[in-house]
Amino acid sequence: MQSAKHKNIPANDFWSSVHPLTSEDTVAMTALRSAVAGMKGKLEGIAARAPFNSIIERVQAPEGVIFEEDGVGGISG
C-alpha cells in the first residue's frame, strides 16, 4: 500500500476557504435535505457508508475546486 503524501502548508497559507451561499447552494441544500430526510437517524456506523457514498458521488464539484486522492494510515480517500 502506498504511503500518504503529506504537504507542509505554511501557517499563513489558506488550505480551506468559505464562500457566501449562493442561490444555487440553497437549491442544492434543499434537494439534499429532501433526499435524505427519510434516512435521518436510521443509519449509523458502517451501515451508513454505502448510502452516504451513493449521495456524495452524485454531487457535482464546484468550479475551480481540485480534489486529490490520498490516504492516511492505510485508508484511502
C-alpha positions as CSV (number, residue, x, y, z in Angstrom):
1,M,0.0,0.0,0.0
2,Q,1.3,3.5,-0.9
3,S,2.1,5.8,1.9
4,A,0.2,9.1,2.2
5,K,1.7,12.2,0.7
6,H,2.0,14.9,3.2
7,K,2.4,18.5,2.2
8,N,3.8,21.1,4.5
9,I,1.5,24.1,4.3
10,P,2.9,27.3,5.8
11,A,0.8,28.7,8.6
12,N,-0.1,31.8,6.7
13,D,-1.4,29.9,3.6
14,F,-5.0,29.0,3.4
15,W,-5.9,25.4,2.6
16,S,-9.6,25.9,3.0
17,S,-12.0,28.7,2.1
18,V,-15.6,29.6,2.8
19,H,-17.7,31.5,0.4
20,P,-21.1,33.1,0.9
21,L,-24.1,30.9,0.0
22,T,-25.5,31.4,-3.5
23,S,-29.0,30.7,-4.8
24,E,-27.6,27.5,-6.4
25,D,-26.3,26.4,-3.0
26,T,-29.7,26.9,-1.4
27,V,-31.4,24.9,-4.2
28,A,-28.8,22.1,-3.7
29,M,-29.1,22.0,0.1
30,T,-32.9,21.9,-0.1
31,A,-32.8,19.0,-2.6
32,L,-30.2,17.1,-0.5
33,R,-32.2,17.6,2.7
34,S,-35.3,16.2,1.0
35,A,-33.4,13.2,-0.4
36,V,-32.0,12.2,2.9
37,A,-34.9,13.1,5.2
38,G,-36.3,9.5,5.2
39,M,-33.0,8.1,6.5
40,K,-32.4,10.6,9.3
41,G,-31.4,8.8,12.4
42,K,-31.7,5.3,10.9
43,L,-28.2,4.6,9.7
44,E,-25.1,4.6,11.9
45,G,-21.6,3.3,11.6
46,I,-20.5,1.3,8.6
47,A,-24.1,0.7,7.6
48,A,-24.3,4.4,6.6
49,R,-21.3,4.3,4.3
50,A,-23.0,2.9,1.2
51,P,-25.9,5.3,1.3
52,F,-23.6,8.2,2.0
53,N,-21.3,7.3,-0.9
54,S,-24.3,7.0,-3.2
55,I,-25.4,10.5,-2.4
56,I,-22.0,12.2,-2.3
57,E,-20.9,10.6,-5.6
58,R,-23.7,12.4,-7.4
59,V,-22.7,15.8,-6.1
60,Q,-21.1,18.0,-8.8
61,A,-17.8,19.6,-7.8
62,P,-17.9,23.4,-7.8
63,E,-15.9,25.1,-10.5
64,G,-12.3,25.7,-9.5
65,V,-12.1,23.0,-6.8
66,I,-9.4,20.4,-7.2
67,F,-9.5,17.0,-5.5
68,E,-6.6,14.7,-5.0
69,E,-6.8,11.0,-4.0
70,D,-4.6,10.2,-1.0
71,G,-4.6,8.0,2.1
72,V,-3.9,8.3,5.8
73,G,-2.9,5.3,7.9
74,G,-3.7,2.9,5.0
75,I,-7.2,4.3,4.4
76,S,-7.7,5.8,1.0
77,G,-9.8,8.8,0.4
